[in-house]
Every structure is written in structure tokens, then in C-alpha cells.
């Protein structure tokens, strides 16, 4: 079993972030609570510009509050088409950041590389870098979505008041 952890700071207030993450998943999967999501690893996790590894996964997510008032989503995904892709189980935590204008996204969990010994060897050599690049790309895409939606919500408030 391999461990995956990725973080990103997003310029969206913590108070709005949970709803925006839910909107991201709903918009990306076209369903509430889960559906098909495209994952991609730019540069295949190896810095190869202009090349990306990607595939569709079936993702499920469920929101809950943690004891410390942070917001978390239980996450599970597996390949939509089968094949040699790992199954991921983990969480996405939304935590307060240093300012009121931003929050932190923390994606962490475990996956089991397919293929037993050969899969473990591939993961040690390359797969873990692909997994890390995939996680960072997902958080970056999520962060962009959150910023754009928050900015348009704020702009709509301004035009409604004006």
C-alpha cells in the first residue's frame, strides 16, 4: 500500500470552501455524491512538457465535519474502465489558512498499486510520481474552480447592490 498526500492553498475563504468543493465535484461528475471524474498527471509526473497521463475514475465523496471544525470529504475512486490503475481511499480536508481570504486543501489517503510485486516495483520507480502529479493537478483544478466561482458570486453581490 502506498501513501499519497498533497496540499494546496486556495484564495477562497474557508467559510465558503466546503460548498465550493461540493460544487466542483457535482460539476465535474455531473452527479451528487459521485460519478465519473477525469484525472490527469501533467508531464506524467516526470516533467515531460506537452505530455500527460490521464484516465477516468468513478469517484464517490461524502462531506462531514471533523472535531476541530475543519471540513472533510471521504473520497474513494477507482478506474472507470478497469485496467492497471490503483484504487484510492482517503480524504480531502479543508482547513483554515493564515488569512480569512484563503484556505488549505489537503488530499491524503492510500492506494494499492495493481499487479502485486510488479506493481509495487513500478510504483517505487514511477507510479508514485504519477500519483503525486495527479493529486496536485486535481487540487489545482479544484482551486481554480473555487476561485472562479467565489469571484463570480462576489461580483453578483456587487451588481445586485449597485
C-alpha positions in Angstrom: 0.0 0.0 0.0 1.3 3.5 -0.9 0.5 6.8 0.8 -0.5 9.9 -1.1 -0.5 13.4 0.4 -0.9 16.7 -1.5 -1.8 20.2 -0.3 -2.7 23.5 -2.0 -3.6 26.9 -0.7 -6.6 28.4 -2.4 -7.6 32.1 -2.4 -11.1 31.4 -1.2 -12.4 32.0 2.3 -12.7 28.9 4.5 -16.3 29.7 5.2 -17.3 29.2 1.6 -14.8 26.4 0.6 -16.9 23.4 1.6 -19.8 24.4 -0.6 -17.5 25.2 -3.4 -15.8 21.8 -3.2 -19.2 20.1 -3.3 -20.0 22.2 -6.4 -16.7 21.2 -8.0 -17.4 17.5 -7.6 -21.0 17.9 -8.7 -20.0 19.9 -11.8 -17.1 17.5 -12.6 -19.0 14.3 -12.2 -22.5 15.5 -13.2 -23.9 13.8 -10.2 -24.3 14.5 -6.5 -22.3 12.2 -4.3 -20.2 10.7 -7.1 -19.8 9.9 -10.8 -17.0 9.8 -13.4 -14.1 12.2 -12.9 -11.2 12.8 -15.2 -7.8 12.6 -13.5 -4.6 13.7 -15.3 -0.9 13.8 -14.5 0.7 16.6 -16.5 4.2 15.7 -17.6 3.4 12.2 -16.5 4.8 13.2 -13.1 8.3 13.3 -14.7 8.4 16.9 -16.0 7.8 15.8 -19.6 6.3 19.0 -21.1 3.5 18.6 -23.5 2.7 15.0 -22.3 0.1 13.9 -19.8 -1.2 10.6 -18.4 -4.9 10.5 -17.7 -7.9 8.3 -17.2 -11.4 8.4 -16.0 -12.3 7.2 -12.5 -15.5 6.6 -10.7 -15.4 8.8 -7.6 -17.6 8.9 -4.6 -17.4 11.6 -1.9 -19.2 12.4 1.3 -18.9 15.5 3.3 -18.6 15.6 7.1 -17.3 17.9 9.8 -14.3 16.9 11.9 -13.9 17.6 15.6 -11.7 20.6 15.0 -14.3 22.3 12.8 -12.4 21.6 9.7 -14.5 20.2 6.8 -13.6 16.9 5.2 -14.8 14.7 2.4 -14.3 11.0 2.4 -13.1 10.0 -1.1 -12.9 6.8 -3.0 -12.0 6.3 -6.6 -11.2 3.5 -9.0 -10.8 3.2 -12.7 -13.9 3.7 -14.8 -12.6 1.2 -17.4 -10.6 -1.3 -15.4 -7.0 -1.8 -16.3 -3.8 -1.3 -14.4 -4.9 1.6 -12.2 -4.8 1.9 -8.4 -7.8 2.2 -6.2 -7.7 5.3 -3.9 -9.2 5.6 -0.5 -8.7 8.8 1.5 -10.0 12.2 2.4 -9.9 15.8 1.3 -9.7 18.2 4.2 -10.5 21.9 4.0 -8.6 23.8 6.7 -8.3 27.4 7.6 -5.2 29.2 6.3 -3.3 32.2 7.7 -5.8 34.7 6.3 -9.5 34.9 6.1 -9.2 35.1 2.3 -7.7 31.7 1.8 -8.0 28.1 2.9 -5.9 24.9 2.5 -6.9 21.8 0.7 -5.3 18.6 2.0 -5.7 15.4 0.0 -4.4 12.3 1.7 -5.0 8.6 1.5 -3.7 5.3 0.4 -3.7 3.3 -2.8 -2.6 -0.1 -3.7 -0.7 -0.4 -6.9 -2.2 -3.1 -9.2 -0.1 -6.0 -10.2 1.4 -7.2 -6.9 5.2 -7.3 -7.0 5.5 -5.8 -10.5 3.0 -3.1 -9.5 4.9 -2.3 -6.3 8.2 -2.0 -8.3 6.5 0.3 -10.9 5.1 2.4 -8.1 8.5 2.7 -6.5 10.2 3.7 -9.8 7.5 5.8 -11.4 3.9 5.3 -10.2 4.3 7.3 -7.0 5.4 10.3 -9.0 2.5 9.9 -11.4 0.1 9.7 -8.4 1.6 12.8 -6.8 1.3 14.8 -10.1 -2.3 13.6 -10.4 -3.1 14.7 -6.9 -1.5 18.2 -7.4 -3.3 18.6 -10.8 -6.6 17.7 -9.2 -6.1 20.2 -6.3 -5.0 22.9 -8.8 -8.1 22.3 -10.9 -10.3 22.4 -7.8 -8.6 25.6 -6.6 -9.2 27.3 -9.9 -12.8 26.3 -9.9 -13.3 27.5 -6.4 -11.6 30.9 -7.0 -13.7 31.5 -10.2 -17.0 30.6 -8.6 -16.2 32.6 -5.5 -15.2 35.7 -7.6 -18.4 35.4 -9.7 -20.5 35.1 -6.5 -18.9 38.2 -5.1 -19.3 40.1 -8.4 -23.0 39.1 -8.5 -23.4 40.5 -4.9 -21.8 43.8 -6.0 -24.0 44.2 -9.1 -27.2 43.3 -7.1 -26.3 46.0 -4.5 -25.4 48.6 -7.1 
